[in-house]
Every structure is written in structure tokens, then in C-alpha cells.
Amino acid sequence: MYSSQVTIKREEGLHARPATFFIQKANQFDCSIWVETDSRKVNAKSLLGVLSLGIMQGSSINIIASGSDEEDAVNALVALVESDFVE
């Protein structure tokens, strides 16, 4: 299992469009990936799950992965968030 914490900088938070980019990136990996904030943890490959967290600007999230490409997955998702969802 590999994880990393990152803070959402985007003014609108993790709403539909950036959440879609996030899910698309997560689905490029074979491992299981979760997004955790406060006490809730959802599948990072589920748009409804990620949107249900209501992640706002300034929120810190944990990205957790387990599987053969877990480190690559977490690093790619952290990089996406840090780039403000620009690839």
C-alpha cells in the first residue's frame, strides 16, 4: 500500500470537470485506488464517489493505492492535483 497527501488548490474544489480528469487518470492504472478525506474513503475510479466527498479548495486529501502499480498511480494523481488538473 502506498499513499500521499495533497491539498486541492483549485478555486472550485474537486467539482465535476476536474473530478472527471482525476477519475480518467485513476483508471489508467490496474491497482485499487481510494481518496480519503476526514473519515470518508471512496473509490478513486468512481465519479459519484469522488463527487460525494464535496472536496473544496484548501481541503487535504489522501490518495491511497494498493497493487502492482500503486506508487506510479499515487504519484501521477498527486502530480495532476498539484498541476491544478492541467496535463
Secondary structure, DSSP 8 states (H G I E B T S, - for coil): -EEEEEE---TT-S-HHHHHHHHHHHTTSSSEEEEEETTEEEETT-HHHHHHT---TT-EEEEEEESTTHHHHHHHHHHHHHTTS--
